[in-house]
Amino acid sequence: MMTLLTVTAKGQVTLRKELLQHLGIAPGDKVTVDLLPDGRAEIRAARASGTIEDFFGCLAGPGTPRLSIEEINEATAAGWAGET
């Protein structure tokens, strides 16, 4: 699959929906970019490290299921205890 992207005047590129889906990236996720020889780059989905910051990132976003206060408290306690 070859995808052509356009660089804006600000030097930004928007990744197309089909590319994000292929990489398994959802809104709010992070990506890593490795610079390779000959002007190439490799982009990958950044996998969660299981930190409390990863939990905070899942709180927002369309399509995210609403949790009860009990579920939030359990998830927060597990995150702070390093159990995730």
HTML snippet that shows the backbone in 3Dmol.js (N, CA, C, O; Angstrom):
<script src="https://3Dmol.org/build/3Dmol-min.js"></script>
<div id="view" style="width:600px;height:400px;position:relative"></div>
<script>
const pdb = `
ATOM      1  N   MET A   1       0.853  -1.181   0.000  1.00  0.00           N
ATOM      2  CA  MET A   1       0.000   0.000   0.000  1.00  0.00           C
ATOM      3  C   MET A   1       0.891   1.234   0.000  1.00  0.00           C
ATOM      4  O   MET A   1       1.777   1.371   0.843  1.00  0.00           O
ATOM      5  N   MET A   2       0.654   2.109  -0.932  1.00  0.00           N
ATOM      6  CA  MET A   2       1.399   3.358  -1.025  1.00  0.00           C
ATOM      7  C   MET A   2       0.427   4.500  -0.770  1.00  0.00           C
ATOM      8  O   MET A   2      -0.618   4.591  -1.415  1.00  0.00           O
ATOM      9  N   THR A   3       0.774   5.371   0.173  1.00  0.00           N
ATOM     10  CA  THR A   3      -0.068   6.506   0.497  1.00  0.00           C
ATOM     11  C   THR A   3       0.723   7.781   0.278  1.00  0.00           C
ATOM     12  O   THR A   3       1.843   7.910   0.773  1.00  0.00           O
ATOM     13  N   LEU A   4       0.162   8.711  -0.448  1.00  0.00           N
ATOM     14  CA  LEU A   4       0.793   9.999  -0.700  1.00  0.00           C
ATOM     15  C   LEU A   4       0.206  11.018   0.268  1.00  0.00           C
ATOM     16  O   LEU A   4      -1.011  11.195   0.332  1.00  0.00           O
ATOM     17  N   LEU A   5       1.076  11.687   1.020  1.00  0.00           N
ATOM     18  CA  LEU A   5       0.654  12.692   1.990  1.00  0.00           C
ATOM     19  C   LEU A   5       1.219  14.044   1.571  1.00  0.00           C
ATOM     20  O   LEU A   5       2.247  14.112   0.897  1.00  0.00           O
ATOM     21  N   THR A   6       0.552  15.109   1.969  1.00  0.00           N
ATOM     22  CA  THR A   6       0.974  16.460   1.621  1.00  0.00           C
ATOM     23  C   THR A   6       1.470  17.172   2.875  1.00  0.00           C
ATOM     24  O   THR A   6       0.845  17.090   3.932  1.00  0.00           O
ATOM     25  N   VAL A   7       2.587  17.864   2.753  1.00  0.00           N
ATOM     26  CA  VAL A   7       3.146  18.643   3.857  1.00  0.00           C
ATOM     27  C   VAL A   7       2.541  20.043   3.799  1.00  0.00           C
ATOM     28  O   VAL A   7       2.526  20.681   2.746  1.00  0.00           O
ATOM     29  N   THR A   8       2.039  20.514   4.950  1.00  0.00           N
ATOM     30  CA  THR A   8       1.447  21.848   5.012  1.00  0.00           C
ATOM     31  C   THR A   8       2.538  22.922   5.090  1.00  0.00           C
ATOM     32  O   THR A   8       3.721  22.606   5.214  1.00  0.00           O
ATOM     33  N   ALA A   9       2.132  24.175   5.016  1.00  0.00           N
ATOM     34  CA  ALA A   9       3.070  25.290   5.129  1.00  0.00           C
ATOM     35  C   ALA A   9       3.752  25.307   6.497  1.00  0.00           C
ATOM     36  O   ALA A   9       4.853  25.840   6.635  1.00  0.00           O
ATOM     37  N   LYS A  10       3.106  24.729   7.502  1.00  0.00           N
ATOM     38  CA  LYS A  10       3.677  24.646   8.848  1.00  0.00           C
ATOM     39  C   LYS A  10       4.598  23.442   9.010  1.00  0.00           C
ATOM     40  O   LYS A  10       5.157  23.230  10.086  1.00  0.00           O
ATOM     41  N   GLY A  11       4.761  22.648   7.947  1.00  0.00           N
ATOM     42  CA  GLY A  11       5.630  21.476   8.026  1.00  0.00           C
ATOM     43  C   GLY A  11       4.956  20.277   8.663  1.00  0.00           C
ATOM     44  O   GLY A  11       5.640  19.377   9.150  1.00  0.00           O
ATOM     45  N   GLN A  12       3.643  20.243   8.671  1.00  0.00           N
ATOM     46  CA  GLN A  12       2.887  19.163   9.285  1.00  0.00           C
ATOM     47  C   GLN A  12       2.300  18.243   8.233  1.00  0.00           C
ATOM     48  O   GLN A  12       2.035  18.651   7.102  1.00  0.00           O
ATOM     49  N   VAL A  13       2.100  16.990   8.627  1.00  0.00           N
ATOM     50  CA  VAL A  13       1.491  15.995   7.757  1.00  0.00           C
ATOM     51  C   VAL A  13       0.345  15.351   8.523  1.00  0.00           C
ATOM     52  O   VAL A  13       0.498  15.004   9.694  1.00  0.00           O
ATOM     53  N   THR A  14      -0.793  15.189   7.874  1.00  0.00           N
ATOM     54  CA  THR A  14      -1.922  14.485   8.478  1.00  0.00           C
ATOM     55  C   THR A  14      -1.917  13.060   7.964  1.00  0.00           C
ATOM     56  O   THR A  14      -1.903  12.827   6.755  1.00  0.00           O
ATOM     57  N   LEU A  15      -1.929  12.094   8.894  1.00  0.00           N
ATOM     58  CA  LEU A  15      -1.959  10.686   8.499  1.00  0.00           C
ATOM     59  C   LEU A  15      -3.393  10.299   8.172  1.00  0.00           C
ATOM     60  O   LEU A  15      -4.311  10.600   8.934  1.00  0.00           O
ATOM     61  N   ARG A  16      -3.581   9.646   7.064  1.00  0.00           N
ATOM     62  CA  ARG A  16      -4.920   9.263   6.609  1.00  0.00           C
ATOM     63  C   ARG A  16      -5.513   8.165   7.490  1.00  0.00           C
ATOM     64  O   ARG A  16      -4.797   7.377   8.109  1.00  0.00           O
ATOM     65  N   LYS A  17      -6.836   8.143   7.523  1.00  0.00           N
ATOM     66  CA  LYS A  17      -7.571   7.210   8.370  1.00  0.00           C
ATOM     67  C   LYS A  17      -7.162   5.758   8.123  1.00  0.00           C
ATOM     68  O   LYS A  17      -6.971   5.001   9.075  1.00  0.00           O
ATOM     69  N   GLU A  18      -7.027   5.363   6.857  1.00  0.00           N
ATOM     70  CA  GLU A  18      -6.678   3.973   6.550  1.00  0.00           C
ATOM     71  C   GLU A  18      -5.273   3.625   7.052  1.00  0.00           C
ATOM     72  O   GLU A  18      -5.021   2.480   7.425  1.00  0.00           O
ATOM     73  N   LEU A  19      -4.363   4.594   7.065  1.00  0.00           N
ATOM     74  CA  LEU A  19      -3.021   4.368   7.590  1.00  0.00           C
ATOM     75  C   LEU A  19      -3.068   4.193   9.103  1.00  0.00           C
ATOM     76  O   LEU A  19      -2.416   3.302   9.647  1.00  0.00           O
ATOM     77  N   LEU A  20      -3.833   5.036   9.781  1.00  0.00           N
ATOM     78  CA  LEU A  20      -3.976   4.918  11.234  1.00  0.00           C
ATOM     79  C   LEU A  20      -4.605   3.587  11.610  1.00  0.00           C
ATOM     80  O   LEU A  20      -4.184   2.951  12.575  1.00  0.00           O
ATOM     81  N   GLN A  21      -5.610   3.161  10.854  1.00  0.00           N
ATOM     82  CA  GLN A  21      -6.248   1.871  11.127  1.00  0.00           C
ATOM     83  C   GLN A  21      -5.264   0.731  10.925  1.00  0.00           C
ATOM     84  O   GLN A  21      -5.237  -0.208  11.720  1.00  0.00           O
ATOM     85  N   HIS A  22      -4.458   0.798   9.878  1.00  0.00           N
ATOM     86  CA  HIS A  22      -3.459  -0.232   9.603  1.00  0.00           C
ATOM     87  C   HIS A  22      -2.459  -0.347  10.756  1.00  0.00           C
ATOM     88  O   HIS A  22      -2.031  -1.444  11.113  1.00  0.00           O
ATOM     89  N   LEU A  23      -2.096   0.795  11.331  1.00  0.00           N
ATOM     90  CA  LEU A  23      -1.143   0.815  12.441  1.00  0.00           C
ATOM     91  C   LEU A  23      -1.803   0.516  13.784  1.00  0.00           C
ATOM     92  O   LEU A  23      -1.110   0.313  14.781  1.00  0.00           O
ATOM     93  N   GLY A  24      -3.133   0.488  13.820  1.00  0.00           N
ATOM     94  CA  GLY A  24      -3.838   0.250  15.074  1.00  0.00           C
ATOM     95  C   GLY A  24      -3.807   1.451  15.996  1.00  0.00           C
ATOM     96  O   GLY A  24      -3.765   1.307  17.217  1.00  0.00           O
ATOM     97  N   ILE A  25      -3.828   2.641  15.406  1.00  0.00           N
ATOM     98  CA  ILE A  25      -3.742   3.888  16.173  1.00  0.00           C
ATOM     99  C   ILE A  25      -5.116   4.527  16.254  1.00  0.00           C
ATOM    100  O   ILE A  25      -5.801   4.674  15.241  1.00  0.00           O
ATOM    101  N   ALA A  26      -5.519   4.908  17.462  1.00  0.00           N
ATOM    102  CA  ALA A  26      -6.797   5.568  17.704  1.00  0.00           C
ATOM    103  C   ALA A  26      -6.536   7.003  18.158  1.00  0.00           C
ATOM    104  O   ALA A  26      -5.418   7.329  18.557  1.00  0.00           O
ATOM    105  N   PRO A  27      -7.553   7.864  18.102  1.00  0.00           N
ATOM    106  CA  PRO A  27      -7.377   9.238  18.590  1.00  0.00           C
ATOM    107  C   PRO A  27      -6.832   9.251  20.014  1.00  0.00           C
ATOM    108  O   PRO A  27      -7.320   8.528  20.883  1.00  0.00           O
ATOM    109  N   GLY A  28      -5.830  10.070  20.241  1.00  0.00           N
ATOM    110  CA  GLY A  28      -5.198  10.168  21.556  1.00  0.00           C
ATOM    111  C   GLY A  28      -3.999   9.256  21.720  1.00  0.00           C
ATOM    112  O   GLY A  28      -3.212   9.447  22.648  1.00  0.00           O
ATOM    113  N   ASP A  29      -3.830   8.258  20.839  1.00  0.00           N
ATOM    114  CA  ASP A  29      -2.664   7.369  20.906  1.00  0.00           C
ATOM    115  C   ASP A  29      -1.420   8.131  20.468  1.00  0.00           C
ATOM    116  O   ASP A  29      -1.505   9.213  19.887  1.00  0.00           O
ATOM    117  N   LYS A  30      -0.284   7.553  20.754  1.00  0.00           N
ATOM    118  CA  LYS A  30       0.996   8.137  20.371  1.00  0.00           C
ATOM    119  C   LYS A  30       1.678   7.243  19.341  1.00  0.00           C
ATOM    120  O   LYS A  30       1.404   6.045  19.263  1.00  0.00           O
ATOM    121  N   VAL A  31       2.563   7.838  18.559  1.00  0.00           N
ATOM    122  CA  VAL A  31       3.340   7.091  17.575  1.00  0.00           C
ATOM    123  C   VAL A  31       4.818   7.349  17.822  1.00  0.00           C
ATOM    124  O   VAL A  31       5.196   8.373  18.391  1.00  0.00           O
ATOM    125  N   THR A  32       5.649   6.409  17.390  1.00  0.00           N
ATOM    126  CA  THR A  32       7.089   6.613  17.425  1.00  0.00           C
ATOM    127  C   THR A  32       7.578   6.686  15.991  1.00  0.00           C
ATOM    128  O   THR A  32       7.045   6.018  15.105  1.00  0.00           O
ATOM    129  N   VAL A  33       8.595   7.500  15.774  1.00  0.00           N
ATOM    130  CA  VAL A  33       9.197   7.633  14.458  1.00  0.00           C
ATOM    131  C   VAL A  33      10.695   7.407  14.610  1.00  0.00           C
ATOM    132  O   VAL A  33      11.364   8.115  15.362  1.00  0.00           O
ATOM    133  N   ASP A  34      11.212   6.423  13.896  1.00  0.00           N
ATOM    134  CA  ASP A  34      12.646   6.147  13.875  1.00  0.00           C
ATOM    135  C   ASP A  34      13.207   6.677  12.571  1.00  0.00           C
ATOM    136  O   ASP A  34      12.701   6.357  11.496  1.00  0.00           O
ATOM    137  N   LEU A  35      14.258   7.493  12.663  1.00  0.00           N
ATOM    138  CA  LEU A  35      14.907   8.016  11.469  1.00  0.00           C
ATOM    139  C   LEU A  35      15.913   6.979  10.985  1.00  0.00           C
ATOM    140  O   LEU A  35      16.771   6.535  11.747  1.00  0.00           O
ATOM    141  N   LEU A  36      15.804   6.597   9.719  1.00  0.00           N
ATOM    142  CA  LEU A  36      16.635   5.564   9.118  1.00  0.00           C
ATOM    143  C   LEU A  36      17.582   6.192   8.092  1.00  0.00           C
ATOM    144  O   LEU A  36      17.400   7.348   7.712  1.00  0.00           O
ATOM    145  N   PRO A  37      18.580   5.445   7.646  1.00  0.00           N
ATOM    146  CA  PRO A  37      19.502   5.989   6.635  1.00  0.00           C
ATOM    147  C   PRO A  37      18.773   6.363   5.346  1.00  0.00           C
ATOM    148  O   PRO A  37      17.636   5.951   5.115  1.00  0.00           O
ATOM    149  N   ASP A  38      19.430   7.127   4.537  1.00  0.00           N
ATOM    150  CA  ASP A  38      18.940   7.511   3.212  1.00  0.00           C
ATOM    151  C   ASP A  38      17.644   8.309   3.248  1.00  0.00           C
ATOM    152  O   ASP A  38      16.851   8.224   2.310  1.00  0.00           O
ATOM    153  N   GLY A  39      17.406   9.086   4.309  1.00  0.00           N
ATOM    154  CA  GLY A  39      16.233   9.939   4.375  1.00  0.00           C
ATOM    155  C   GLY A  39      14.932   9.213   4.617  1.00  0.00           C
ATOM    156  O   GLY A  39      13.865   9.782   4.388  1.00  0.00           O
ATOM    157  N   ARG A  40      14.983   7.973   5.074  1.00  0.00           N
ATOM    158  CA  ARG A  40      13.765   7.213   5.352  1.00  0.00           C
ATOM    159  C   ARG A  40      13.392   7.330   6.827  1.00  0.00           C
ATOM    160  O   ARG A  40      14.228   7.659   7.669  1.00  0.00           O
ATOM    161  N   ALA A  41      12.131   7.058   7.120  1.00  0.00           N
ATOM    162  CA  ALA A  41      11.640   7.058   8.491  1.00  0.00           C
ATOM    163  C   ALA A  41      10.679   5.884   8.660  1.00  0.00           C
ATOM    164  O   ALA A  41      10.006   5.473   7.715  1.00  0.00           O
ATOM    165  N   GLU A  42      10.626   5.357   9.874  1.00  0.00           N
ATOM    166  CA  GLU A  42       9.701   4.266  10.185  1.00  0.00           C
ATOM    167  C   GLU A  42       8.760   4.740  11.283  1.00  0.00           C
ATOM    168  O   GLU A  42       9.205   5.192  12.338  1.00  0.00           O
ATOM    169  N   ILE A  43       7.458   4.635  11.032  1.00  0.00           N
ATOM    170  CA  ILE A  43       6.461   5.069  12.004  1.00  0.00           C
ATOM    171  C   ILE A  43       5.741   3.845  12.548  1.00  0.00           C
ATOM    172  O   ILE A  43       5.352   2.952  11.796  1.00  0.00           O
ATOM    173  N   ARG A  44       5.568   3.815  13.881  1.00  0.00           N
ATOM    174  CA  ARG A  44       4.891   2.699  14.544  1.00  0.00           C
ATOM    175  C   ARG A  44       4.012   3.240  15.660  1.00  0.00           C
ATOM    176  O   ARG A  44       4.233   4.334  16.178  1.00  0.00           O
ATOM    177  N   ALA A  45       3.017   2.451  16.012  1.00  0.00           N
ATOM    178  CA  ALA A  45       2.198   2.791  17.174  1.00  0.00           C
ATOM    179  C   ALA A  45       3.062   2.624  18.414  1.00  0.00           C
ATOM    180  O   ALA A  45       3.759   1.621  18.560  1.00  0.00           O
ATOM    181  N   ALA A  46       3.017   3.604  19.303  1.00  0.00           N
ATOM    182  CA  ALA A  46       3.744   3.505  20.573  1.00  0.00           C
ATOM    183  C   ALA A  46       2.898   2.652  21.507  1.00  0.00           C
ATOM    184  O   ALA A  46       1.749   2.991  21.788  1.00  0.00           O
ATOM    185  N   ARG A  47       3.442   1.587  21.971  1.00  0.00           N
ATOM    186  CA  ARG A  47       2.702   0.684  22.851  1.00  0.00           C
ATOM    187  C   ARG A  47       2.723   1.209  24.279  1.00  0.00           C
ATOM    188  O   ARG A  47       3.732   1.739  24.744  1.00  0.00           O
ATOM    189  N   ALA A  48       1.606   1.056  24.962  1.00  0.00           N
ATOM    190  CA  ALA A  48       1.464   1.535  26.338  1.00  0.00           C
ATOM    191  C   ALA A  48       2.473   0.851  27.246  1.00  0.00           C
ATOM    192  O   ALA A  48       2.750  -0.341  27.117  1.00  0.00           O
ATOM    193  N   SER A  49       3.009   1.632  28.158  1.00  0.00           N
ATOM    194  CA  SER A  49       3.992   1.099  29.088  1.00  0.00           C
ATOM    195  C   SER A  49       3.366   0.671  30.404  1.00  0.00           C
ATOM    196  O   SER A  49       4.061   0.167  31.285  1.00  0.00           O
ATOM    197  N   GLY A  50       2.056   0.866  30.547  1.00  0.00           N
ATOM    198  CA  GLY A  50       1.393   0.457  31.779  1.00  0.00           C
ATOM    199  C   GLY A  50       1.587   1.437  32.928  1.00  0.00           C
ATOM    200  O   GLY A  50       1.532   1.042  34.093  1.00  0.00           O
ATOM    201  N   THR A  51       1.810   2.692  32.619  1.00  0.00           N
ATOM    202  CA  THR A  51       1.985   3.693  33.667  1.00  0.00           C
ATOM    203  C   THR A  51       0.656   4.373  33.961  1.00  0.00           C
ATOM    204  O   THR A  51      -0.313   4.213  33.219  1.00  0.00           O
ATOM    205  N   ILE A  52       0.620   5.118  35.028  1.00  0.00           N
ATOM    206  CA  ILE A  52      -0.584   5.839  35.391  1.00  0.00           C
ATOM    207  C   ILE A  52      -0.907   6.887  34.322  1.00  0.00           C
ATOM    208  O   ILE A  52      -2.076   7.205  34.106  1.00  0.00           O
ATOM    209  N   GLU A  53       0.122   7.429  33.647  1.00  0.00           N
ATOM    210  CA  GLU A  53      -0.113   8.391  32.581  1.00  0.00           C
ATOM    211  C   GLU A  53      -0.882   7.745  31.428  1.00  0.00           C
ATOM    212  O   GLU A  53      -1.695   8.404  30.779  1.00  0.00           O
ATOM    213  N   ASP A  54      -0.628   6.455  31.170  1.00  0.00           N
ATOM    214  CA  ASP A  54      -1.372   5.749  30.131  1.00  0.00           C
ATOM    215  C   ASP A  54      -2.847   5.666  30.500  1.00  0.00           C
ATOM    216  O   ASP A  54      -3.713   5.787  29.633  1.00  0.00           O
ATOM    217  N   PHE A  55      -3.135   5.461  31.771  1.00  0.00           N
ATOM    218  CA  PHE A  55      -4.525   5.400  32.227  1.00  0.00           C
ATOM    219  C   PHE A  55      -5.201   6.747  32.024  1.00  0.00           C
ATOM    220  O   PHE A  55      -6.337   6.799  31.551  1.00  0.00           O
ATOM    221  N   PHE A  56      -4.524   7.838  32.373  1.00  0.00           N
ATOM    222  CA  PHE A  56      -5.106   9.162  32.204  1.00  0.00           C
ATOM    223  C   PHE A  56      -5.468   9.412  30.748  1.00  0.00           C
ATOM    224  O   PHE A  56      -6.492  10.034  30.466  1.00  0.00           O
ATOM    225  N   GLY A  57      -4.647   8.939  29.822  1.00  0.00           N
ATOM    226  CA  GLY A  57      -4.896   9.140  28.409  1.00  0.00           C
ATOM    227  C   GLY A  57      -6.151   8.454  27.908  1.00  0.00           C
ATOM    228  O   GLY A  57      -6.713   8.873  26.896  1.00  0.00           O
ATOM    229  N   CYS A  58      -6.606   7.410  28.586  1.00  0.00           N
ATOM    230  CA  CYS A  58      -7.785   6.682  28.110  1.00  0.00           C
ATOM    231  C   CYS A  58      -9.084   7.305  28.589  1.00  0.00           C
ATOM    232  O   CYS A  58     -10.158   6.842  28.204  1.00  0.00           O
ATOM    233  N   LEU A  59      -9.022   8.329  29.406  1.00  0.00           N
ATOM    234  CA  LEU A  59     -10.241   8.903  29.966  1.00  0.00           C
ATOM    235  C   LEU A  59     -11.041   9.713  28.955  1.00  0.00           C
ATOM    236  O   LEU A  59     -12.265   9.803  29.060  1.00  0.00           O
ATOM    237  N   ALA A  60     -10.368  10.295  27.988  1.00  0.00           N
ATOM    238  CA  ALA A  60     -11.062  11.157  27.034  1.00  0.00           C
ATOM    239  C   ALA A  60     -11.151  10.476  25.680  1.00  0.00           C
ATOM    240  O   ALA A  60     -10.416   9.532  25.390  1.00  0.00           O
ATOM    241  N   GLY A  61     -12.035  10.955  24.885  1.00  0.00           N
ATOM    242  CA  GLY A  61     -12.115  10.473  23.516  1.00  0.00           C
ATOM    243  C   GLY A  61     -13.479   9.945  23.168  1.00  0.00           C
ATOM    244  O   GLY A  61     -14.150   9.315  23.986  1.00  0.00           O
ATOM    245  N   PRO A  62     -13.882  10.209  21.940  1.00  0.00           N
ATOM    246  CA  PRO A  62     -15.182   9.704  21.505  1.00  0.00           C
ATOM    247  C   PRO A  62     -15.174   8.186  21.445  1.00  0.00           C
ATOM    248  O   PRO A  62     -14.171   7.580  21.068  1.00  0.00           O
ATOM    249  N   GLY A  63     -16.284   7.577  21.812  1.00  0.00           N
ATOM    250  CA  GLY A  63     -16.391   6.121  21.777  1.00  0.00           C
ATOM    251  C   GLY A  63     -15.843   5.432  23.009  1.00  0.00           C
ATOM    252  O   GLY A  63     -15.950   4.211  23.128  1.00  0.00           O
ATOM    253  N   THR A  64     -15.254   6.191  23.935  1.00  0.00           N
ATOM    254  CA  THR A  64     -14.741   5.597  25.161  1.00  0.00           C
ATOM    255  C   THR A  64     -15.921   5.311  26.087  1.00  0.00           C
ATOM    256  O   THR A  64     -16.701   6.214  26.387  1.00  0.00           O
ATOM    257  N   PRO A  65     -16.063   4.054  26.548  1.00  0.00           N
ATOM    258  CA  PRO A  65     -17.204   3.743  27.416  1.00  0.00           C
ATOM    259  C   PRO A  65     -17.108   4.498  28.739  1.00  0.00           C
ATOM    260  O   PRO A  65     -16.020   4.729  29.266  1.00  0.00           O
ATOM    261  N   ARG A  66     -18.242   4.863  29.246  1.00  0.00           N
ATOM    262  CA  ARG A  66     -18.275   5.541  30.545  1.00  0.00           C
ATOM    263  C   ARG A  66     -18.110   4.501  31.648  1.00  0.00           C
ATOM    264  O   ARG A  66     -18.708   3.425  31.601  1.00  0.00           O
ATOM    265  N   LEU A  67     -17.295   4.838  32.633  1.00  0.00           N
ATOM    266  CA  LEU A  67     -17.042   3.931  33.748  1.00  0.00           C
ATOM    267  C   LEU A  67     -17.753   4.440  34.998  1.00  0.00           C
ATOM    268  O   LEU A  67     -17.961   5.641  35.173  1.00  0.00           O
ATOM    269  N   SER A  68     -18.113   3.507  35.849  1.00  0.00           N
ATOM    270  CA  SER A  68     -18.691   3.903  37.132  1.00  0.00           C
ATOM    271  C   SER A  68     -17.559   4.409  38.020  1.00  0.00           C
ATOM    272  O   SER A  68     -16.388   4.147  37.743  1.00  0.00           O
ATOM    273  N   ILE A  69     -17.899   5.127  39.080  1.00  0.00           N
ATOM    274  CA  ILE A  69     -16.879   5.632  40.004  1.00  0.00           C
ATOM    275  C   ILE A  69     -16.117   4.471  40.633  1.00  0.00           C
ATOM    276  O   ILE A  69     -14.926   4.592  40.922  1.00  0.00           O
ATOM    277  N   GLU A  70     -16.795   3.353  40.846  1.00  0.00           N
ATOM    278  CA  GLU A  70     -16.118   2.177  41.407  1.00  0.00           C
ATOM    279  C   GLU A  70     -15.076   1.623  40.425  1.00  0.00           C
ATOM    280  O   GLU A  70     -13.972   1.259  40.830  1.00  0.00           O
ATOM    281  N   GLU A  71     -15.429   1.562  39.135  1.00  0.00           N
ATOM    282  CA  GLU A  71     -14.484   1.083  38.124  1.00  0.00           C
ATOM    283  C   GLU A  71     -13.298   2.029  37.986  1.00  0.00           C
ATOM    284  O   GLU A  71     -12.162   1.585  37.814  1.00  0.00           O
ATOM    285  N   ILE A  72     -13.557   3.325  38.060  1.00  0.00           N
ATOM    286  CA  ILE A  72     -12.473   4.307  37.991  1.00  0.00           C
ATOM    287  C   ILE A  72     -11.552   4.155  39.196  1.00  0.00           C
ATOM    288  O   ILE A  72     -10.330   4.167  39.051  1.00  0.00           O
ATOM    289  N   ASN A  73     -12.132   4.011  40.378  1.00  0.00           N
ATOM    290  CA  ASN A  73     -11.322   3.851  41.592  1.00  0.00           C
ATOM    291  C   ASN A  73     -10.471   2.588  41.527  1.00  0.00           C
ATOM    292  O   ASN A  73      -9.306   2.610  41.922  1.00  0.00           O
ATOM    293  N   GLU A  74     -11.041   1.481  41.031  1.00  0.00           N
ATOM    294  CA  GLU A  74     -10.283   0.236  40.914  1.00  0.00           C
ATOM    295  C   GLU A  74      -9.139   0.380  39.923  1.00  0.00           C
ATOM    296  O   GLU A  74      -8.021  -0.055  40.199  1.00  0.00           O
ATOM    297  N   ALA A  75      -9.407   0.986  38.776  1.00  0.00           N
ATOM    298  CA  ALA A  75      -8.374   1.171  37.760  1.00  0.00           C
ATOM    299  C   ALA A  75      -7.266   2.092  38.254  1.00  0.00           C
ATOM    300  O   ALA A  75      -6.085   1.842  38.010  1.00  0.00           O
ATOM    301  N   THR A  76      -7.655   3.164  38.953  1.00  0.00           N
ATOM    302  CA  THR A  76      -6.666   4.098  39.494  1.00  0.00           C
ATOM    303  C   THR A  76      -5.796   3.420  40.534  1.00  0.00           C
ATOM    304  O   THR A  76      -4.576   3.579  40.516  1.00  0.00           O
ATOM    305  N   ALA A  77      -6.397   2.672  41.436  1.00  0.00           N
ATOM    306  CA  ALA A  77      -5.634   1.967  42.477  1.00  0.00           C
ATOM    307  C   ALA A  77      -4.676   0.958  41.851  1.00  0.00           C
ATOM    308  O   ALA A  77      -3.530   0.842  42.285  1.00  0.00           O
ATOM    309  N   ALA A  78      -5.129   0.236  40.849  1.00  0.00           N
ATOM    310  CA  ALA A  78      -4.267  -0.747  40.181  1.00  0.00           C
ATOM    311  C   ALA A  78      -3.113  -0.036  39.468  1.00  0.00           C
ATOM    312  O   ALA A  78      -1.981  -0.518  39.489  1.00  0.00           O
ATOM    313  N   GLY A  79      -3.396   1.107  38.839  1.00  0.00           N
ATOM    314  CA  GLY A  79      -2.340   1.852  38.149  1.00  0.00           C
ATOM    315  C   GLY A  79      -1.285   2.372  39.101  1.00  0.00           C
ATOM    316  O   GLY A  79      -0.091   2.252  38.828  1.00  0.00           O
ATOM    317  N   TRP A  80      -1.704   2.944  40.206  1.00  0.00           N
ATOM    318  CA  TRP A  80      -0.739   3.467  41.183  1.00  0.00           C
ATOM    319  C   TRP A  80       0.050   2.343  41.838  1.00  0.00           C
ATOM    320  O   TRP A  80       1.195   2.542  42.245  1.00  0.00           O
ATOM    321  N   ALA A  81      -0.555   1.159  41.944  1.00  0.00           N
ATOM    322  CA  ALA A  81       0.136   0.009  42.539  1.00  0.00           C
ATOM    323  C   ALA A  81       1.044  -0.695  41.528  1.00  0.00           C
ATOM    324  O   ALA A  81       1.752  -1.640  41.878  1.00  0.00           O
ATOM    325  N   GLY A  82       1.022  -0.235  40.281  1.00  0.00           N
ATOM    326  CA  GLY A  82       1.876  -0.831  39.262  1.00  0.00           C
ATOM    327  C   GLY A  82       1.355  -2.159  38.764  1.00  0.00           C
ATOM    328  O   GLY A  82       2.131  -2.967  38.253  1.00  0.00           O
ATOM    329  N   GLU A  83       0.059  -2.411  38.898  1.00  0.00           N
ATOM    330  CA  GLU A  83      -0.534  -3.695  38.527  1.00  0.00           C
ATOM    331  C   GLU A  83      -1.023  -3.723  37.079  1.00  0.00           C
ATOM    332  O   GLU A  83      -1.527  -4.750  36.624  1.00  0.00           O
ATOM    333  N   THR A  84      -0.885  -2.615  36.349  1.00  0.00           N
ATOM    334  CA  THR A  84      -1.352  -2.602  34.958  1.00  0.00           C
ATOM    335  C   THR A  84      -0.202  -2.680  34.015  1.00  0.00           C
ATOM    336  O   THR A  84      -0.400  -2.682  32.800  1.00  0.00           O
TER     337      THR A  84
END
`;
const viewer = $3Dmol.createViewer("view");
viewer.addModel(pdb, "pdb");
viewer.setStyle({}, {cartoon: {color: "spectrum"}});
viewer.zoomTo();
viewer.render();
</script>
